[in-house]
Amino acid sequence: MHSKHKLLVSNSKRMIGVQPKSVHLVVTSPPYPMIVMWDKIFSTQNKRIKAFLSKNDGTKAFEWMHYELDKVWEEIDRVLVDDGIACINIGDATRTIDGNFQLFSSHSRIILKFIDLGFINLPNIIWRKPTNSPTKFMGSGMYAPGAYVTLDHEYILIFRKGGKRLFKSQNDKINRRESSYFWEERNVWFSDVWTDLRGVTQKAWKDNIRERTAAYPFELAYRLINMFSVKGEMILDPYLGTGTTTLAAIASNRDSIGIDIDKSFIDYAFDHISNVKKASINNYIQNRILKHKYFVKNRQKNYGKDALKYINKHHGYPVMTKQEVDGKFDFIDAIVPNTNDHSLSVEYSDDDSHLAKILFT
């Protein structure tokens, strides 16, 4: 078993090297319009943005920033398969323009664009970051009506291109069953509010790359990949940044393409992923099994030994539902980088069952 991963220096408005209808899932986080730290990036893409910002015309600057993002969403429409899914992590912005404090709702603007492209907007996720202080507020404190509601959440927008995916061949059905997740994971992952994931500090890890990135934690990308794709499918991140989505795809035994217009980011991501110890990713997978072990222990303690009626046929542990019987974890055997084209090949162990059984017992 193996997966393949490509890191491309390219403009995501023209995804050269990505074939039409070749991607099954997009997981990404673009620059956030009307967040000050992104003004320079947007202004270099379109001179109108800089002009409107200098005139304190926030409404037009906001719209022109989204015109630039629209070009990427149109490319996503081109490269996604007809039943593919796009997950966009985006935060709204608050900003004082010409003395007036206001909200710029990027999530709603992106929803309108994807619907205009013909996508179906599935239920979205509100990601409320637990790092934010509950006592933080904006405005004039205790004096009504001058204080403002604290903005301490972001969105994960979920779109599907066309109808529900069908798995027709026997091999496709087997692969889908082997890609299943735990019952207790589903109860957390498919909640419409996520409160258990901490945000990533938006600072560069090296001096020679951009000062800030629209970074999300590994767990966020890993969840979405396992929620909305199956093993062997192609994952795309058109705003790769430091390579989190690629790492999550590697851990999930999916292929991936990561794109960034900034070569220093591609160089950093490639170097970082090439030097990741396979044990660190395998430990993450092992922790999923250990969490399930404690779930089983507590479930049997509260409801009796027969509380879980099924046994996973690959790893031998009890599971809640019949759909989990075929679920199979793939542990990494080797990550092989190719410096000639910034690609990576990942090999997985042929016999993962023994490790899972040892962990569980």
The 8 nearest C-alpha neighbors of each residue, nearest first, counted from 0:
[[1, 347, 346, 349, 2, 348, 345, 252],
 [0, 2, 346, 345, 347, 3, 344, 252],
 [3, 1, 254, 345, 344, 253, 252, 346],
 [4, 2, 344, 254, 343, 345, 255, 1],
 [3, 5, 255, 343, 342, 254, 256, 344],
 [6, 4, 342, 256, 257, 7, 341, 255],
 [7, 5, 257, 341, 256, 258, 342, 265],
 [8, 6, 258, 9, 257, 5, 259, 265],
 [9, 7, 259, 260, 262, 258, 265, 261],
 [8, 10, 260, 7, 259, 258, 11, 14],
 [9, 11, 260, 12, 13, 14, 259, 8],
 [12, 10, 14, 13, 237, 71, 9, 258],
 [11, 13, 71, 70, 10, 14, 74, 73],
 [14, 12, 11, 10, 15, 74, 9, 71],
 [15, 13, 11, 17, 12, 16, 10, 9],
 [14, 16, 17, 13, 9, 10, 18, 11],
 [15, 17, 14, 18, 7, 9, 13, 256],
 [18, 16, 15, 14, 19, 78, 21, 256],
 [17, 19, 21, 78, 16, 20, 15, 22],
 [20, 18, 78, 77, 21, 17, 79, 80],
 [19, 21, 80, 78, 79, 22, 18, 77],
 [20, 22, 19, 18, 78, 80, 79, 23],
 [23, 21, 79, 233, 78, 80, 24, 20],
 [24, 22, 83, 233, 80, 79, 232, 234],
 [25, 23, 84, 234, 85, 83, 22, 235],
 [24, 26, 85, 235, 234, 86, 236, 84],
 [27, 25, 86, 236, 87, 85, 235, 24],
 [28, 26, 236, 87, 238, 88, 25, 29],
 [27, 29, 88, 87, 89, 213, 238, 30],
 [30, 28, 238, 31, 27, 213, 89, 88],
 [29, 31, 213, 37, 32, 28, 212, 89],
 [30, 32, 34, 29, 90, 33, 89, 37],
 [33, 31, 34, 64, 61, 30, 105, 37],
 [34, 32, 35, 92, 61, 31, 38, 103],
 [35, 33, 32, 36, 37, 31, 92, 38],
 [36, 34, 38, 37, 33, 39, 32, 94],
 [35, 37, 34, 38, 39, 211, 40, 33],
 [36, 38, 35, 40, 39, 34, 30, 41],
 [39, 37, 35, 41, 40, 36, 42, 34],
 [38, 40, 42, 41, 37, 43, 36, 49],
 [41, 39, 37, 43, 42, 38, 44, 30],
 [40, 42, 44, 38, 43, 39, 64, 37],
 [43, 41, 49, 39, 48, 45, 44, 40],
 [42, 44, 41, 40, 45, 39, 46, 49],
 [45, 43, 41, 42, 40, 46, 67, 48],
 [44, 46, 42, 47, 43, 48, 41, 49],
 [45, 47, 48, 49, 42, 50, 43, 44],
 [48, 46, 50, 45, 49, 51, 63, 42],
 [49, 47, 60, 42, 51, 46, 50, 45],
 [48, 50, 42, 52, 46, 47, 51, 53],
 [51, 49, 47, 53, 48, 52, 54, 46],
 [50, 52, 54, 56, 48, 60, 53, 49],
 [51, 53, 55, 49, 54, 50, 56, 60],
 [52, 54, 50, 51, 55, 49, 56, 48],
 [53, 55, 51, 52, 56, 50, 57, 49],
 [56, 54, 52, 53, 57, 96, 97, 51],
 [57, 55, 51, 54, 58, 59, 52, 60],
 [56, 58, 60, 59, 55, 61, 52, 96],
 [59, 57, 61, 60, 56, 62, 103, 51],
 [58, 60, 62, 61, 57, 56, 63, 51],
 [59, 61, 48, 57, 63, 51, 62, 58],
 [62, 60, 64, 58, 59, 63, 57, 33],
 [61, 63, 59, 65, 64, 60, 66, 58],
 [64, 62, 66, 60, 65, 61, 48, 59],
 [65, 63, 61, 67, 66, 62, 32, 60],
 [64, 66, 68, 62, 67, 63, 69, 61],
 [65, 67, 63, 69, 64, 68, 62, 70],
 [66, 68, 65, 64, 69, 70, 63, 71],
 [67, 69, 65, 71, 70, 66, 72, 64],
 [70, 68, 66, 72, 71, 67, 65, 73],
 [69, 71, 73, 12, 68, 72, 67, 74],
 [72, 70, 12, 74, 73, 68, 69, 11],
 [71, 73, 75, 69, 74, 70, 76, 68],
 [74, 72, 76, 70, 71, 75, 69, 77],
 [73, 75, 77, 71, 76, 72, 12, 78],
 [76, 74, 72, 78, 77, 73, 79, 71],
 [75, 77, 73, 74, 79, 78, 72, 116],
 [76, 78, 74, 75, 19, 79, 20, 73],
 [77, 79, 19, 20, 75, 21, 76, 22],
 [80, 78, 20, 22, 83, 76, 77, 23],
 [79, 81, 20, 83, 82, 23, 22, 21],
 [80, 82, 160, 83, 161, 79, 20, 162],
 [81, 83, 160, 161, 164, 80, 162, 163],
 [84, 82, 23, 80, 160, 79, 81, 24],
 [83, 85, 159, 24, 158, 160, 25, 23],
 [84, 86, 25, 158, 24, 157, 26, 87],
 [87, 85, 157, 26, 156, 25, 155, 158],
 [86, 88, 156, 27, 155, 28, 89, 26],
 [87, 89, 155, 28, 154, 27, 156, 86],
 [90, 88, 154, 153, 28, 87, 106, 155],
 [89, 91, 153, 154, 31, 92, 105, 106],
 [90, 92, 104, 105, 103, 106, 89, 153],
 [93, 91, 103, 102, 34, 33, 94, 90],
 [94, 92, 102, 101, 103, 91, 100, 95],
 [95, 93, 100, 101, 96, 92, 102, 33],
 [94, 96, 100, 99, 98, 101, 97, 93],
 [97, 95, 99, 98, 55, 94, 100, 57],
 [96, 98, 99, 55, 95, 56, 100, 57],
 [97, 99, 96, 95, 100, 94, 55, 101],
 [100, 98, 95, 96, 97, 101, 94, 102],
 [99, 101, 95, 94, 96, 98, 93, 102],
 [102, 100, 93, 94, 95, 99, 103, 96],
 [101, 103, 93, 92, 104, 94, 91, 100],
 [104, 102, 92, 91, 105, 93, 101, 33],
 [105, 103, 91, 106, 107, 102, 108, 92],
 [106, 104, 108, 91, 107, 103, 109, 90],
 [105, 107, 109, 108, 104, 110, 89, 91],
 [106, 108, 110, 109, 105, 104, 111, 112],
 [107, 109, 105, 111, 110, 106, 112, 104],
 [110, 108, 112, 106, 111, 107, 105, 113],
 [111, 109, 107, 113, 112, 108, 114, 106],
 [112, 110, 114, 108, 109, 113, 115, 107],
 [113, 111, 115, 109, 114, 110, 116, 108],
 [112, 114, 116, 115, 110, 118, 111, 109],
 [115, 113, 118, 117, 111, 116, 112, 110],
 [114, 116, 112, 113, 117, 111, 118, 110],
 [117, 115, 113, 114, 118, 112, 76, 73],
 [118, 116, 114, 115, 113, 119, 160, 161],
 [119, 117, 160, 114, 113, 159, 116, 158],
 [118, 120, 159, 158, 121, 160, 114, 117],
 [121, 119, 158, 157, 118, 159, 122, 114],
 [120, 122, 157, 158, 119, 123, 159, 156],
 [123, 121, 120, 157, 124, 191, 156, 158],
 [122, 124, 156, 157, 155, 121, 191, 125],
 [125, 123, 191, 155, 192, 154, 126, 156],
 [124, 126, 192, 154, 153, 191, 127, 193],
 [127, 125, 193, 153, 152, 154, 192, 128],
 [126, 128, 152, 194, 193, 125, 151, 129],
 [127, 129, 130, 197, 198, 194, 152, 126],
 [128, 130, 131, 197, 194, 127, 195, 196],
 [131, 129, 128, 197, 132, 198, 127, 196],
 [130, 132, 129, 128, 133, 151, 135, 127],
 [131, 133, 134, 135, 130, 129, 151, 136],
 [134, 132, 135, 131, 136, 149, 129, 151],
 [135, 133, 132, 136, 131, 149, 137, 140],
 [136, 134, 132, 133, 149, 137, 131, 151],
 [137, 135, 149, 134, 138, 147, 148, 140],
 [138, 136, 147, 146, 149, 139, 140, 148],
 [137, 139, 146, 147, 145, 140, 136, 148],
 [140, 138, 146, 145, 142, 141, 137, 143],
 [139, 141, 146, 142, 138, 137, 136, 145],
 [140, 142, 139, 143, 146, 145, 144, 138],
 [143, 141, 140, 139, 145, 144, 146, 138],
 [144, 142, 145, 141, 146, 139, 140, 147],
 [143, 145, 146, 142, 147, 139, 141, 138],
 [144, 146, 143, 139, 138, 142, 147, 140],
 [147, 145, 138, 139, 140, 137, 144, 143],
 [148, 146, 137, 138, 149, 145, 136, 139],
 [147, 149, 150, 136, 146, 137, 138, 151],
 [148, 150, 136, 151, 147, 137, 135, 133],
 [151, 149, 152, 148, 93, 91, 92, 153],
 [152, 150, 149, 127, 131, 128, 153, 129],
 [153, 151, 127, 126, 150, 128, 125, 154],
 [154, 152, 90, 126, 89, 125, 127, 155],
 [155, 153, 125, 89, 88, 126, 124, 156],
 [154, 156, 88, 124, 87, 123, 86, 125],
 [155, 157, 123, 87, 86, 154, 88, 124],
 [156, 158, 86, 121, 123, 85, 120, 155],
 [159, 157, 120, 85, 119, 84, 121, 118],
 [158, 160, 84, 119, 118, 83, 161, 82],
 [161, 159, 118, 82, 83, 81, 84, 119],
 [160, 162, 82, 81, 159, 118, 119, 163],
 [163, 161, 82, 164, 160, 159, 81, 119],
 [162, 164, 82, 165, 161, 159, 83, 160],
 [163, 165, 82, 162, 166, 83, 81, 161],
 [164, 166, 167, 163, 82, 162, 171, 172],
 [167, 165, 171, 172, 168, 164, 175, 169],
 [166, 168, 165, 169, 171, 172, 170, 164],
 [169, 167, 171, 170, 166, 172, 173, 165],
 [168, 170, 172, 171, 173, 167, 166, 174],
 [171, 169, 173, 172, 168, 174, 167, 175],
 [172, 170, 174, 168, 169, 173, 166, 175],
 [171, 173, 169, 175, 170, 174, 166, 176],
 [174, 172, 170, 176, 175, 171, 177, 169],
 [175, 173, 177, 171, 176, 172, 170, 178],
 [174, 176, 178, 172, 173, 177, 229, 171],
 [175, 177, 173, 178, 174, 179, 325, 326],
 [176, 178, 326, 327, 174, 325, 175, 179],
 [179, 177, 175, 176, 229, 326, 230, 174],
 [178, 180, 326, 176, 177, 323, 175, 181],
 [181, 179, 184, 182, 178, 323, 326, 185],
 [180, 182, 184, 183, 185, 323, 179, 318],
 [183, 181, 185, 184, 319, 186, 180, 320],
 [182, 184, 186, 185, 181, 187, 294, 291],
 [185, 183, 181, 187, 186, 182, 188, 180],
 [184, 186, 188, 182, 187, 183, 189, 181],
 [185, 187, 183, 184, 188, 189, 190, 182],
 [188, 186, 184, 185, 190, 189, 183, 193],
 [189, 187, 185, 190, 184, 186, 222, 226],
 [190, 188, 187, 185, 186, 191, 226, 184],
 [189, 191, 192, 187, 188, 186, 193, 124],
 [190, 192, 124, 125, 189, 123, 193, 122],
 [193, 191, 125, 190, 124, 126, 194, 127],
 [194, 192, 126, 195, 127, 125, 191, 190],
 [193, 195, 127, 196, 128, 129, 126, 192],
 [194, 196, 193, 197, 129, 128, 127, 126],
 [197, 195, 194, 128, 198, 193, 129, 219],
 [196, 198, 128, 129, 130, 195, 199, 216],
 [197, 199, 128, 215, 216, 200, 196, 130],
 [198, 200, 215, 216, 214, 201, 197, 202],
 [201, 199, 202, 198, 214, 215, 203, 211],
 [202, 200, 211, 212, 199, 214, 213, 203],
 [201, 203, 211, 200, 210, 204, 212, 209],
 [202, 204, 210, 205, 211, 209, 208, 206],
 [203, 205, 202, 206, 208, 241, 210, 207],
 [206, 204, 203, 207, 208, 267, 209, 210],
 [205, 207, 208, 203, 204, 210, 209, 202],
 [206, 208, 205, 209, 263, 210, 203, 264],
 [209, 207, 263, 206, 205, 264, 210, 203],
 [210, 208, 211, 203, 207, 212, 206, 264],
 [209, 211, 203, 202, 208, 212, 206, 201],
 [210, 212, 202, 201, 209, 203, 213, 36],
 [213, 211, 214, 201, 240, 202, 203, 209],
 [214, 212, 28, 30, 29, 201, 215, 211],
 [213, 215, 212, 199, 201, 216, 240, 28],
 [214, 216, 199, 198, 217, 219, 213, 243],
 [217, 215, 218, 219, 199, 198, 214, 220],
 [216, 218, 219, 220, 243, 221, 247, 215],
 [217, 219, 221, 216, 220, 222, 196, 247],
 [220, 218, 222, 221, 217, 216, 223, 215],
 [219, 221, 223, 217, 222, 218, 244, 247],
 [222, 220, 247, 218, 224, 219, 223, 217],
 [223, 221, 225, 219, 224, 220, 218, 226],
 [222, 224, 226, 220, 225, 221, 227, 219],
 [223, 225, 221, 222, 226, 227, 228, 220],
 [224, 226, 222, 223, 227, 228, 221, 229],
 [227, 225, 223, 224, 222, 228, 188, 180],
 [226, 228, 224, 225, 223, 24, 84, 229],
 [229, 227, 224, 225, 226, 24, 232, 230],
 [228, 230, 178, 175, 232, 231, 225, 174],
 [231, 229, 253, 252, 232, 178, 174, 228],
 [230, 232, 253, 254, 252, 229, 233, 2],
 [233, 231, 253, 230, 254, 229, 23, 228],
 [232, 234, 254, 22, 255, 23, 253, 24],
 [235, 233, 255, 24, 25, 254, 22, 23],
 [236, 234, 25, 256, 255, 257, 237, 24],
 [235, 237, 257, 27, 239, 238, 26, 25],
 [236, 238, 258, 11, 239, 257, 235, 259],
 [239, 237, 259, 236, 240, 258, 29, 27],
 [238, 240, 257, 236, 258, 242, 259, 237],
 [241, 239, 242, 264, 238, 212, 259, 268],
 [240, 242, 268, 243, 264, 239, 267, 265],
 [243, 241, 268, 245, 239, 244, 240, 246],
 [242, 244, 246, 245, 217, 241, 247, 220],
 [245, 243, 247, 246, 242, 220, 248, 236],
 [246, 244, 248, 242, 247, 243, 249, 255],
 [247, 245, 249, 243, 248, 244, 250, 242],
 [246, 248, 221, 244, 250, 249, 245, 220],
 [249, 247, 251, 245, 253, 246, 250, 252],
 [248, 250, 246, 252, 251, 247, 253, 245],
 [249, 251, 247, 248, 252, 280, 246, 331],
 [250, 252, 248, 249, 253, 247, 225, 230],
 [253, 251, 249, 230, 250, 2, 248, 231],
 [254, 252, 231, 248, 230, 232, 251, 2],
 [255, 253, 233, 3, 2, 4, 232, 231],
 [256, 254, 234, 4, 233, 235, 245, 248],
 [255, 257, 5, 235, 4, 6, 234, 236],
 [256, 258, 6, 236, 239, 235, 237, 7],
 [259, 257, 237, 7, 239, 238, 8, 6],
 [258, 260, 8, 238, 261, 239, 9, 237],
 [259, 261, 9, 10, 8, 262, 258, 11],
 [262, 260, 259, 263, 264, 8, 265, 9],
 [263, 261, 265, 264, 8, 266, 260, 259],
 [262, 264, 266, 261, 265, 208, 267, 207],
 [265, 263, 267, 262, 266, 261, 240, 268],
 [264, 266, 262, 268, 267, 263, 269, 6],
 [267, 265, 263, 269, 264, 268, 262, 270],
 [266, 268, 264, 270, 265, 269, 271, 263],
 [269, 267, 241, 242, 271, 265, 270, 266],
 [270, 268, 266, 272, 271, 267, 273, 265],
 [271, 269, 267, 273, 268, 272, 266, 274],
 [270, 272, 268, 274, 269, 273, 267, 275],
 [273, 271, 275, 269, 274, 270, 268, 246],
 [274, 272, 270, 271, 275, 336, 269, 334],
 [273, 275, 272, 271, 276, 270, 269, 334],
 [276, 274, 272, 273, 277, 271, 279, 280],
 [275, 277, 278, 279, 274, 280, 273, 334],
 [276, 278, 280, 279, 331, 281, 275, 333],
 [277, 279, 281, 276, 280, 282, 331, 275],
 [280, 278, 282, 277, 276, 281, 283, 275],
 [281, 279, 283, 282, 277, 278, 250, 284],
 [280, 282, 278, 284, 283, 279, 330, 285],
 [283, 281, 285, 279, 280, 284, 278, 286],
 [282, 284, 286, 280, 281, 285, 279, 287],
 [283, 285, 281, 287, 286, 282, 280, 288],
 [286, 284, 282, 288, 287, 283, 281, 289],
 [285, 287, 289, 283, 288, 284, 290, 282],
 [288, 286, 290, 284, 285, 289, 291, 283],
 [287, 289, 291, 285, 286, 290, 292, 284],
 [290, 288, 292, 286, 291, 287, 285, 293],
 [291, 289, 287, 293, 292, 288, 286, 294],
 [290, 292, 294, 288, 289, 293, 295, 287],
 [291, 293, 289, 295, 290, 294, 359, 288],
 [292, 294, 296, 290, 295, 291, 297, 289],
 [293, 295, 291, 297, 292, 296, 298, 290],
 [296, 294, 298, 292, 293, 297, 299, 291],
 [295, 297, 293, 299, 294, 298, 300, 292],
 [298, 296, 300, 294, 299, 295, 301, 293],
 [299, 297, 295, 301, 300, 296, 302, 294],
 [298, 300, 303, 304, 302, 296, 301, 297],
 [299, 301, 297, 298, 303, 302, 296, 304],
 [300, 302, 298, 299, 303, 297, 306, 296],
 [301, 303, 299, 306, 298, 300, 304, 305],
 [304, 302, 299, 305, 306, 300, 301, 298],
 [305, 303, 299, 306, 302, 307, 300, 298],
 [304, 306, 307, 303, 308, 299, 302, 309],
 [305, 307, 303, 304, 302, 299, 308, 298],
 [308, 306, 319, 305, 318, 309, 317, 304],
 [307, 309, 305, 306, 319, 318, 310, 317],
 [308, 310, 318, 317, 307, 319, 321, 320],
 [311, 309, 317, 316, 318, 315, 324, 312],
 [310, 312, 324, 315, 316, 313, 314, 325],
 [311, 313, 315, 324, 314, 310, 325, 316],
 [314, 312, 311, 352, 315, 327, 325, 326],
 [313, 315, 352, 356, 355, 311, 316, 312],
 [314, 316, 311, 312, 310, 313, 356, 317],
 [315, 317, 311, 310, 314, 318, 359, 356],
 [318, 316, 310, 309, 307, 311, 315, 319],
 [319, 317, 309, 307, 310, 320, 323, 311],
 [318, 320, 307, 309, 182, 308, 317, 321],
 [321, 319, 322, 323, 318, 309, 182, 324],
 [320, 322, 323, 324, 309, 319, 318, 325],
 [321, 323, 320, 324, 176, 325, 179, 326],
 [324, 322, 326, 321, 325, 320, 179, 318],
 [323, 325, 311, 321, 322, 326, 312, 310],
 [324, 326, 177, 176, 323, 312, 311, 327],
 [327, 325, 177, 179, 323, 178, 324, 176],
 [326, 328, 177, 313, 325, 329, 178, 314],
 [327, 329, 330, 351, 326, 284, 352, 177],
 [330, 328, 347, 351, 327, 331, 348, 252],
 [331, 329, 347, 348, 281, 351, 328, 332],
 [332, 330, 347, 333, 348, 346, 277, 281],
 [331, 333, 347, 348, 346, 330, 277, 334],
 [334, 332, 346, 345, 331, 335, 277, 347],
 [333, 335, 345, 344, 346, 336, 343, 273],
 [334, 336, 344, 343, 345, 333, 337, 273],
 [337, 335, 343, 273, 342, 338, 344, 334],
 [338, 336, 342, 339, 341, 343, 340, 335],
 [337, 339, 341, 340, 336, 342, 269, 343],
 [340, 338, 337, 341, 342, 336, 343, 6],
 [339, 341, 342, 338, 337, 5, 6, 7],
 [342, 340, 338, 6, 337, 339, 5, 269],
 [343, 341, 5, 337, 340, 4, 6, 336],
 [344, 342, 336, 4, 335, 337, 3, 345],
 [343, 345, 3, 335, 2, 334, 4, 336],
 [346, 344, 334, 2, 1, 333, 335, 3],
 [345, 347, 1, 333, 332, 0, 331, 334],
 [348, 346, 331, 332, 0, 330, 1, 329],
 [349, 347, 332, 350, 330, 331, 351, 329],
 [348, 350, 351, 347, 0, 329, 330, 332],
 [351, 349, 348, 352, 353, 354, 329, 330],
 [352, 350, 353, 354, 348, 330, 329, 349],
 [351, 353, 314, 355, 354, 350, 313, 356],
 [352, 354, 356, 355, 351, 357, 350, 314],
 [355, 353, 357, 356, 352, 351, 358, 314],
 [354, 356, 358, 352, 357, 353, 314, 359],
 [355, 357, 353, 359, 358, 354, 314, 360],
 [358, 356, 354, 360, 359, 355, 353, 352],
 [359, 357, 355, 356, 360, 354, 289, 288],
 [358, 360, 356, 357, 292, 355, 289, 316],
 [359, 357, 358, 356, 292, 355, 316, 315]]
